[in-house]
Amino acid sequence: MKNINVNLVAKLINEQFSKWSNLAIKPVKFSGHDNRTFHLGEHMSVRLPSAASYVPQVEKEQKWLPILSKDLSLPISTPLAKGNPSEEYPWPWSINEWIEGESLTHKNIHDNNQLAKDLGAFLIELQSIDASKGPIAGEHNFYRGGSLAVYDEESRDAIERNKDVFDEHLLIEIWNLALATKWNLKAVWVHGDVAPGNLLVKDGKLCAVIDFGILGVGDPACDAAMAWTFFDEKSRKTFKNALNMDKETWNRARGWALWKALITYNGHDNSNKAISEESYNVINIIVDDYEREKNR
């Protein structure tokens, strides 16, 4: 949806939460794709879905984040209120507690190895919370925690379209390996979008995890994709050990990272050089890491 701006947010706040109407509203430095986020004063944020497909995230976060936060040692997004649709904005929206911190970058983290341990420990905590009544992976969270086979056709298409750039046979081998197994244990909680933009850093250390819109329960493999999109060889191994992942789950995790990098490269090859180059590098990291593993 277009025109999600300060004026719209101010109108929504004035109409539905007049007690906060005197607070300053401004866009956050880095807003996500699924939602547009704004500062509300110094201690709150307003989060509005950017399209109809992201609307289910609002109810899910309102229901589950207060429950999950009780058993997690790091702060996570905390809903304070839920806004209703209006004439100007057609969907529900959220007001959350603001968490101080900077989005993770290679420059603001002191120690990748410590980050791998801390993030792994957080995800193990998340997976340990009772998920028996949680939302099963599906369309609502773009199948994070579900089967990678949902993305089989578009992944193979992206491989075919770029066979002059990458080793087609090797990518198909990695992809087939990811599809060869399934999660046969009890379904666990998955964040669904463990990426630098959703990890906050303070004083060089991981200090919070935000944006749980793709939350669900199922196979934890999807939450390990950052092993190839951010970590180097040493910290990747540390991350795997911290997650205590078996070989099959690790193969599926690699598949999640490959799928995302492939479709991103395929979709931006001619339109956004920076995004295309980043995805190109991730695909090569995945291939190099896989070949090293094969040759051990």
C-alpha positions as MATLAB code, in Angstrom:
seq = 'MKNINVNLVAKLINEQFSKWSNLAIKPVKFSGHDNRTFHLGEHMSVRLPSAASYVPQVEKEQKWLPILSKDLSLPISTPLAKGNPSEEYPWPWSINEWIEGESLTHKNIHDNNQLAKDLGAFLIELQSIDASKGPIAGEHNFYRGGSLAVYDEESRDAIERNKDVFDEHLLIEIWNLALATKWNLKAVWVHGDVAPGNLLVKDGKLCAVIDFGILGVGDPACDAAMAWTFFDEKSRKTFKNALNMDKETWNRARGWALWKALITYNGHDNSNKAISEESYNVINIIVDDYEREKNR';
ca = [
       0.000    0.000    0.000;
       1.251    3.466   -0.898;
       1.021    6.575    1.262;
       1.858    4.922    4.572;
       3.471    8.023    6.004;
       3.732   10.226    9.080;
       0.479   12.011    8.288;
      -1.449    8.736    8.115;
       0.069    7.492   11.382;
      -0.711   10.795   13.124;
      -4.332   10.568   12.007;
      -4.652    6.972   13.226;
      -3.132    7.835   16.596;
      -5.361   10.903   16.994;
      -8.493    8.903   16.170;
      -7.788    5.733   18.138;
      -5.193    6.550   20.819;
      -5.687   10.217   21.634;
      -3.703    9.862   24.891;
      -0.587    9.556   22.705;
      -1.515   12.221   20.150;
       1.020   14.698   21.568;
       3.953   12.344   20.909;
       6.317   12.952   17.986;
       6.045   10.585   15.018;
       8.894    9.920   12.585;
       9.966    7.036   10.326;
      12.529    4.594   11.720;
      15.945    4.567   10.078;
      15.463    1.118    8.550;
      11.905   -0.026    7.883;
      11.177   -3.566    6.709;
       9.437   -4.781    3.573;
       6.388   -6.422    5.173;
       5.604   -3.500    7.470;
       6.229    0.224    7.699;
       7.491    1.277   11.120;
       7.500    4.677   12.813;
       8.760    6.063   16.118;
       5.985    7.130   18.474;
       7.667    9.292   21.068;
      10.835    7.850   22.579;
       9.530    4.546   23.907;
       7.063    3.184   21.328;
       6.809    2.295   17.658;
       3.899    2.008   15.236;
       3.939   -0.916   12.821;
       1.609   -1.103    9.821;
       1.379   -3.973    7.291;
       2.318   -2.781    3.805;
       0.046   -5.234    1.957;
      -2.889   -7.556    2.629;
      -0.673  -10.668    2.662;
       1.117   -9.349    5.775;
      -2.029   -8.577    7.776;
      -2.167  -11.973    9.592;
       1.104  -11.019   11.273;
      -0.660   -8.459   13.470;
      -2.955  -10.877   15.326;
      -0.203  -13.464   15.579;
       2.265  -11.070   17.184;
      -0.392   -9.655   19.509;
      -1.259  -13.147   20.724;
       2.073  -14.916   20.949;
       4.853  -12.415   21.641;
       3.783  -11.662   25.238;
       3.757  -15.423   25.883;
       7.114  -16.132   24.235;
       8.877  -13.190   25.863;
       8.452  -14.739   29.321;
      10.842  -17.578   28.464;
      13.446  -15.698   26.428;
      16.558  -14.108   27.895;
      16.829  -11.432   25.189;
      14.200   -8.724   24.705;
      11.818   -9.222   21.776;
       9.140   -7.040   20.214;
       6.368   -6.339   22.760;
       2.878   -5.288   21.575;
       1.296   -2.534   23.664;
      -1.907   -1.955   21.692;
      -3.704   -2.978   18.506;
      -5.084   -0.402   16.098;
      -8.200   -0.938   14.000;
      -8.813   -0.378   10.270;
     -10.015    3.087    9.291;
     -11.237    4.870    6.178;
      -7.648    5.766    5.254;
      -6.009    2.497    6.263;
      -7.844   -0.824    5.675;
      -6.048   -3.211    8.054;
      -5.261   -3.727   11.754;
      -1.923   -2.403   12.988;
       0.231   -2.425   16.117;
       1.851   -0.175   18.663;
       4.936   -1.818   20.168;
       7.437   -1.011   22.846;
      10.558    0.520   21.313;
      13.780   -1.436   21.865;
      17.065    0.465   21.790;
      19.781   -0.904   19.535;
      21.205   -0.771   16.024;
      20.472   -3.257   13.255;
      23.292   -5.789   13.049;
      26.131   -5.062   10.611;
      29.630   -6.434   10.238;
      30.906   -3.118   11.562;
      28.957   -2.874   14.823;
      29.444   -6.429   16.121;
      32.633   -7.011   18.101;
      32.939  -10.782   17.737;
      31.203  -12.931   15.110;
      31.945  -16.058   17.079;
      30.241  -14.678   20.196;
      27.313  -13.536   18.075;
      26.984  -17.076   16.710;
      26.883  -18.462   20.260;
      24.416  -15.847   21.512;
      22.066  -16.140   18.540;
      22.238  -19.925   18.676;
      21.411  -19.876   22.397;
      18.434  -17.566   21.757;
      17.058  -19.849   19.031;
      17.465  -22.908   21.257;
      15.478  -21.075   23.946;
      12.781  -20.272   21.398;
      12.658  -23.875   20.206;
      12.340  -25.084   23.792;
       9.065  -23.217   24.433;
       5.900  -25.319   24.183;
       4.723  -25.016   20.567;
       1.782  -27.434   20.737;
      -0.809  -24.688   20.201;
       1.269  -22.459   17.946;
       0.457  -21.589   14.317;
       1.615  -24.385   12.010;
       3.832  -23.179    9.175;
       1.821  -22.276    6.093;
       0.699  -19.467    3.860;
       0.465  -17.032    6.805;
       4.247  -17.130    7.271;
       5.306  -18.005    3.740;
       5.916  -21.617    4.835;
       8.861  -20.862    7.131;
       9.161  -24.003    9.233;
       7.370  -25.956    6.512;
       8.649  -27.890    3.520;
      11.106  -26.322    1.094;
       9.330  -28.235   -1.652;
       6.834  -25.358   -1.803;
       9.595  -23.353   -3.499;
      10.938  -26.146   -5.682;
       9.628  -24.849   -8.985;
      10.814  -21.272   -8.578;
      14.217  -22.410   -7.278;
      14.809  -24.723  -10.229;
      13.618  -21.990  -12.570;
      16.107  -19.522  -11.050;
      18.910  -22.093  -11.385;
      18.004  -22.706  -15.031;
      17.831  -19.002  -15.836;
      21.275  -18.372  -14.358;
      23.161  -21.473  -15.475;
      25.592  -19.264  -17.377;
      26.528  -17.529  -14.103;
      26.594  -20.423  -11.623;
      27.395  -24.130  -11.749;
      23.925  -25.485  -12.549;
      24.696  -29.088  -11.613;
      26.203  -28.153   -8.256;
      23.262  -25.922   -7.331;
      20.805  -28.672   -8.248;
      22.839  -31.109   -6.123;
      22.657  -28.771   -3.111;
      18.953  -28.156   -3.687;
      18.108  -31.862   -4.051;
      19.997  -32.592   -0.842;
      17.893  -29.985    0.967;
      14.685  -31.609   -0.305;
      15.807  -35.156    0.504;
      14.818  -35.065    4.202;
      12.049  -33.717    6.404;
      11.756  -32.694   10.045;
      10.368  -35.751   11.824;
      10.566  -34.503   15.394;
       8.107  -32.400   17.373;
       7.329  -29.047   15.761;
       9.190  -26.153   17.385;
       8.876  -22.379   17.310;
      10.652  -20.605   14.443;
      11.233  -16.867   14.112;
      11.115  -17.249   10.333;
      13.236  -14.257    9.361;
      16.509  -14.395   11.280;
      18.429  -11.706    9.402;
      20.662   -8.738   10.308;
      17.778   -6.257   10.024;
      15.872   -8.120   12.741;
      18.796   -8.461   15.164;
      19.702   -5.476   17.326;
      23.181   -4.753   18.630;
      24.297   -2.604   21.549;
      27.909   -2.147   22.706;
      29.017   -4.637   20.076;
      26.772   -7.481   21.273;
      23.408   -8.945   20.317;
      20.850   -7.205   22.542;
      17.402   -7.981   21.082;
      15.470   -9.828   18.384;
      12.598   -8.087   16.598;
      10.054   -8.553   13.782;
       8.313  -11.838   14.493;
       5.772  -11.431   11.690;
       6.765  -14.732   10.061;
       6.565  -16.602   13.365;
       5.305  -20.182   13.197;
       5.963  -23.720   14.360;
       7.625  -26.514   12.437;
      11.129  -27.321   11.206;
      13.843  -25.057   12.720;
      16.053  -25.301    9.611;
      14.839  -21.992    8.174;
      16.193  -20.069   11.182;
      19.766  -21.140   10.414;
      20.001  -19.597    6.933;
      22.061  -16.722    8.355;
      24.951  -19.181    8.627;
      25.666  -18.432    4.959;
      24.288  -14.912    4.634;
      26.296  -13.328    7.467;
      28.745  -15.644    9.225;
      32.217  -16.630    8.027;
      33.574  -20.191    8.015;
      34.623  -20.207   11.679;
      31.504  -18.546   13.109;
      29.295  -20.650   10.806;
      30.651  -23.768   12.490;
      30.121  -22.167   15.920;
      26.517  -21.338   14.967;
      25.876  -24.923   13.836;
      27.287  -26.271   17.092;
      25.263  -23.801   19.181;
      22.100  -24.953   17.406;
      23.080  -28.604   17.810;
      21.833  -29.294   14.275;
      22.139  -32.696   12.664;
      23.448  -33.011    9.111;
      20.022  -33.347    7.492;
      18.612  -30.235    9.188;
      21.768  -28.330    8.236;
      21.268  -29.401    4.603;
      17.729  -28.022    4.695;
      18.987  -24.811    6.293;
      21.438  -24.423    3.425;
      18.522  -24.973    1.059;
      16.583  -22.101    2.656;
      19.586  -19.796    2.222;
      20.044  -20.923   -1.385;
      16.371  -20.456   -2.288;
      16.305  -16.887   -0.967;
      19.596  -15.943   -2.626;
      18.530  -17.468   -5.953;
      15.180  -15.711   -6.187;
      16.711  -12.434   -4.990;
      19.488  -12.619   -7.568;
      17.066  -13.649  -10.283;
      14.670  -10.837   -9.388;
      17.234   -8.026   -9.137;
      19.913   -8.977  -11.658;
      18.999   -6.117  -13.965;
      17.331   -3.726  -11.523;
      19.430   -3.385   -8.360;
      23.151   -3.993   -8.648;
      23.859   -3.883   -4.883;
      21.188   -6.467   -3.992;
      22.166   -8.599   -6.983;
      25.845   -8.573   -5.980;
      25.024   -9.472   -2.381;
      22.929  -12.459   -3.511;
      25.657  -13.492   -5.967;
      28.160  -13.552   -3.110;
      25.826  -15.587   -0.867;
      25.331  -18.213   -3.584;
      29.096  -18.523   -4.011;
      29.586  -18.797   -0.230;
      27.001  -21.601   -0.139;
      28.736  -23.431   -2.998;
      32.226  -23.025   -1.505;
      31.066  -24.173    1.932;
      29.274  -27.186    0.435;
      32.333  -28.240   -1.555;
      34.561  -27.918    1.509;
      32.142  -30.113    3.447;
      32.071  -32.709    0.684;
      35.852  -32.912    0.518;
      36.432  -33.375    4.244;
];
